Amino acid sequence: MSAKIALLRGVNVGGNNKLPMKDLAAALKKIGCEDVCTYIQSGNIIYRGDACAKEISAAIKESFGLNIPVHIMTTATFKKTIEKCPFKKAAEKTPKFVHFFFLTEKPAADAGDQFNEIKTAAEEFAFGKGVLYLHTPKGYRESKIAAKADRILKVQNTSRNWNTVMKIQEMADAI
């Protein structure tokens, strides 16, 4: 059984949606997930099993009373997403300025045009299959794209920076 990666959106951010990862791992084991491991407190899970996003979301609702969006992909898809990142050279220099917005569906057809209209001169972005890649050389907080991504993309998404993505991949390779 191959490993999968589940990315949760909006947990343990600003004191909201508190979700202890150790307790989450136990809840996932109850629904048949195996070899569950988590990375940092922001909802990054690697596991083996057939649990889908709806099942994990339901387990979180039942165990913690939280409605948390869940995005799942195979480790092969995750790895391919990293390989296709057009900002790898930038990530070598300043990894915290390269971000992945993992998308559950195709974004709005005009999302690229809207991003081009609002982006700062330094920002760069590109779309891949199921992902928006974003390079924010002046920082994530200064990014016009990051600030308006939800409204413009019009699809459920969750973002991670290069460092987090690489650590998740390292952990996935180890199970």
Protein Blocks (a to p, Z undefined) as FASTA:
>chain_A
ZZdddddehiaihhiaiacfklmmmmmmmnopahiacedjkopacdedjbdfklmmmmmm
mmnopacddddddfklmmmmmmmpmklmmmmmmmmlpccdddfbdcdfklmmmmmmmmcf
kbccdddehiacdddfkojklpmklmmmmmmnopacddddfklmmmmmmmmmmZZ
